[in-house]
């Protein structure tokens, strides 16, 4: 393929939607999520369960309402996710002594172990996804994603 100056272009360099960061991140994100989902299914988990455990690991105990706000999801979803995680022994609900209507979630030792296993699975997938990159490219990608996540208000 040639551009207006007659210079050859690789097929992947074509202008348009497929050359945008948003499209590529979205497409790769779907592929990554599908692979990660298959890996963690063996643990009885889905990505949102892991997201809830990760949110709990980043801060002290939090109410279901606070977690919903932090994760950007409906409180009813947090309740459903917590129900499943509680049945696995991964989280514990405790009534707040200052406000009996408020339930506080904490990650149990079992939950910490599950999260550690999920992290290991994710790191293995990272290696597969970035196998075609040099060490310098991997480092640059990791840093760029960190900055983008921070700018989006994500951990």
C-alpha positions as CSV (number, residue, x, y, z in Angstrom):
1,X,0.0,0.0,0.0
2,X,1.3,3.5,-0.8
3,X,0.5,6.9,0.7
4,X,0.1,10.1,-1.4
5,X,3.9,10.5,-1.5
6,X,4.3,7.0,-3.0
7,X,5.8,5.6,0.2
8,X,4.9,2.1,1.2
9,X,2.9,1.6,4.3
10,X,2.4,-1.6,6.3
11,X,-1.2,-2.8,6.4
12,X,-1.4,-2.2,10.2
13,X,-0.4,1.4,9.7
14,X,-3.5,2.3,7.8
15,X,-5.2,5.5,9.1
16,X,-8.7,5.1,10.6
17,X,-10.4,3.5,13.6
18,X,-8.0,0.5,13.9
19,X,-5.0,2.9,14.3
20,X,-6.5,4.6,17.4
21,X,-5.2,3.9,20.9
22,X,-8.8,3.5,22.1
23,X,-9.7,0.9,19.5
24,X,-6.5,-1.1,20.1
25,X,-6.7,-0.9,23.8
26,X,-10.3,-2.0,23.7
27,X,-9.7,-4.9,21.4
28,X,-6.6,-6.1,23.3
29,X,-8.5,-5.6,26.5
30,X,-11.3,-7.9,25.3
31,X,-8.7,-10.5,24.4
32,X,-6.9,-10.1,27.7
33,X,-10.2,-10.3,29.7
34,X,-11.3,-13.4,27.8
35,X,-8.0,-15.2,28.6
36,X,-7.9,-14.0,32.2
37,X,-11.6,-15.1,32.7
38,X,-10.7,-18.6,31.4
39,X,-7.8,-18.8,33.9
40,X,-9.7,-17.7,37.0
41,X,-12.8,-19.7,36.2
42,X,-11.0,-22.7,37.8
43,X,-11.0,-20.7,41.1
44,X,-14.8,-20.1,40.8
45,X,-14.1,-16.4,40.1
46,X,-14.9,-13.8,37.4
47,X,-13.0,-10.6,36.7
48,X,-15.3,-8.4,38.8
49,X,-14.8,-10.7,41.8
50,X,-11.0,-10.2,41.4
51,X,-11.6,-6.5,41.0
52,X,-13.5,-6.4,44.3
53,X,-10.7,-8.3,46.1
54,X,-8.1,-6.0,44.6
55,X,-10.1,-3.0,45.8
56,X,-10.2,-4.4,49.3
57,X,-6.5,-5.2,49.2
58,X,-5.6,-1.5,48.4
59,X,-7.4,0.0,51.4
60,X,-8.6,-0.8,54.9
61,X,-12.0,-2.4,55.3
62,X,-14.7,-0.6,53.3
63,X,-18.4,-0.5,53.2
64,X,-20.3,-2.0,50.3
65,X,-21.4,1.5,49.3
66,X,-17.8,2.9,49.4
67,X,-16.6,-0.1,47.3
68,X,-19.3,0.5,44.7
69,X,-18.3,4.1,44.4
70,X,-14.6,3.2,44.2
71,X,-15.2,0.6,41.5
72,X,-17.8,2.7,39.6
73,X,-20.5,0.0,39.8
74,X,-23.9,-0.3,41.3
75,X,-24.1,-1.1,45.0
76,X,-26.3,-4.1,44.2
77,X,-23.4,-5.6,42.1
78,X,-21.0,-5.2,45.0
79,X,-23.6,-7.1,47.2
80,X,-23.8,-9.9,44.7
81,X,-20.0,-10.1,44.2
82,X,-19.5,-10.1,48.0
83,X,-22.1,-12.8,48.5
84,X,-20.2,-15.1,46.2
85,X,-16.8,-14.2,47.7
86,X,-18.2,-14.7,51.2
87,X,-19.4,-18.2,50.2
88,X,-15.8,-18.9,49.1
89,X,-14.5,-17.6,52.4
90,X,-12.6,-14.8,50.6
91,X,-14.4,-11.9,52.3
92,X,-16.0,-11.2,55.6
93,X,-18.9,-8.9,56.3
94,X,-18.9,-7.1,59.6
95,X,-21.6,-4.8,60.9
96,X,-20.2,-1.3,61.6
97,X,-20.6,-0.8,65.4
98,X,-21.2,3.0,64.8
99,X,-23.8,2.4,62.1
100,X,-25.6,-1.0,62.2
101,X,-27.0,-0.4,58.7
102,X,-23.5,-0.3,57.3
103,X,-21.7,-3.6,56.4
104,X,-18.0,-3.4,56.2
105,X,-16.1,-5.9,53.9
106,X,-12.6,-7.2,54.7
107,X,-10.4,-9.6,52.7
108,X,-9.8,-12.8,54.6
109,X,-6.6,-14.8,54.6
110,X,-8.4,-17.1,52.1
111,X,-9.2,-14.0,50.0
112,X,-5.6,-12.9,50.1
113,X,-4.5,-16.3,48.9
114,X,-7.0,-16.2,46.0
115,X,-5.9,-12.8,45.0
116,X,-2.3,-13.9,45.1
117,X,-3.1,-16.8,42.7
118,X,-5.0,-14.5,40.4
119,X,-2.1,-12.1,40.4
120,X,0.2,-15.0,39.4
121,X,-2.1,-16.0,36.6
122,X,-2.2,-12.4,35.4
123,X,1.6,-12.1,35.4
124,X,1.8,-15.3,33.3
125,X,-0.6,-13.8,30.8
126,X,1.4,-10.6,30.9
127,X,4.4,-12.6,29.8
128,X,2.5,-14.1,26.9
129,X,1.0,-10.8,25.8
130,X,4.3,-9.0,25.9
131,X,6.5,-11.8,24.5
132,X,7.1,-9.9,21.2
133,X,8.3,-6.8,23.0
134,X,11.8,-5.9,24.1
135,X,12.5,-5.3,27.8
136,X,12.6,-1.6,27.0
137,X,9.3,-1.7,25.2
138,X,7.7,-3.7,28.1
139,X,8.9,-1.1,30.6
140,X,7.6,1.8,28.4
141,X,4.2,0.1,28.0
142,X,3.9,-0.6,31.7
143,X,4.7,3.1,32.5
144,X,2.4,4.4,29.9
145,X,-0.5,2.3,31.2
146,X,0.3,3.4,34.7
147,X,0.1,7.0,33.8
148,X,-3.1,6.5,31.7
149,X,-4.8,4.6,34.6
150,X,-3.8,7.3,37.1
151,X,-5.2,10.0,34.8
152,X,-8.5,8.0,34.6
153,X,-8.7,7.8,38.4
154,X,-7.8,4.1,38.6
155,X,-5.3,2.5,40.9
